[in-house]
């Protein structure tokens, strides 16, 4: 996984105000799995120098699923998750933003399975 850690702060606005959640992720595995972050943290963007990034208007719960997918290769939603369909939609949007078509397809499939149950 490598020793370098990057911090990605995910922000979203809810009925309760702005939710800000920082995530610490191993840079090597993140950049191997998601080319967008490889460019961000290795190719001279502002984030290359700071080794941190902010994702405004994303769902922290969906990003947590993304991080789980980065580490484990699959989407795992906790059994006690509230509004899982919304989480899948957020994950789908995030996967599209980062050009992860396989993950986007998995998110849609899970949302359809959950909707059918």
N, C-alpha and C positions, 0 to 999 in steps of 0.2 A: 504494500500500500504506500510505502514511502513515509518519511517523517514529516514532510511539509503539510501544514494545515492551512486552509483558507477559511475565511468567515464570510458567509453569505447571509445578509439580513433581508428577511422577507417582510414586507409591509402590506397591510390591507386596511381598508376602512370598513368598519362594521357599524351596526346600530349603537354599539357601546364605545365608539371612538376608533382611533387608529390602533391596530394591533401590530406590534413590532416583535419579530422573533428572530434571533440570530442562530445560525447553524454553523457548526465547525465540521468541516469535511476534509478528508485526506485529498490533497490536491492531485496526486498522481492518478488515483482511481477515478476521480471526478472528471479529469481531463481526458482519460482514456475512453470513458463511456460517453461523454458529451462534448463533441467538437466545439460547440459554442463556448464552453468554459475553457477549453484548451486555448482558443484564440484570446479569450479575455485575460487569462492569467499568464500567458506565455508569449504574446505577440505585440507587446508595446502599448496596450490600452492603459488607461489610467489605473485600472485594477491590477495590472501587472506589477506596478510599484508598491501598491498598498496591500496586495494579496487579500483584498476584501472587496465585496460588491454588495449593492443594495438592489433588490428586486421590488420595485413599487407595484402595487396593484396585483399582487399574486397572493394566493391563499397559502398561509403557512402549513395548514394540514395537508394540502396537496403537495407542497414542497417536501414535507416529511416523507410522503409516499415516494417521491422522486428519489430522495436520498436513500431510502430503503431499497429501491430498485437498483440504484448505483452499486450499493454494497452487496445485495443478495440476488440480483438478477430477476426478481419478481415483485409484483405489487402485493403488499400485505396490509390490509386494512384491519385495524383492531376491531374486535367483536363489539366493543362498546362505543364505536365511532357514531357520532350524531350526523345525520344527513349524508350518508355515504354517496348517494347519487351526486350531490353537489361536489363532494371531494373528487369523484371520478371526472366530473365535468371540468373542474379546476385542473386536474392532472392532465386531461386531454388538451386543454388550452396551453398549458405549460409545455407539454410534449411537442405540440405544433410550433410553439415559439422557438423551441430549441432544435427543431427539425429531427425529432425522434419518432419517425412514423410507426415503428414497431410498438413503442410504448403507447402512442396515441391509439393504435388499434386495440391494444390490450385494455386500455382504460374504457373505451367504448364497449367492448365485449363485457367487461365487468359491470358496467352501468346497466346494460341490457339484461344481464343475468339477475342483478339485484332487483331491477324493476319488475321482472317477471315473477319474483318470489313473493 
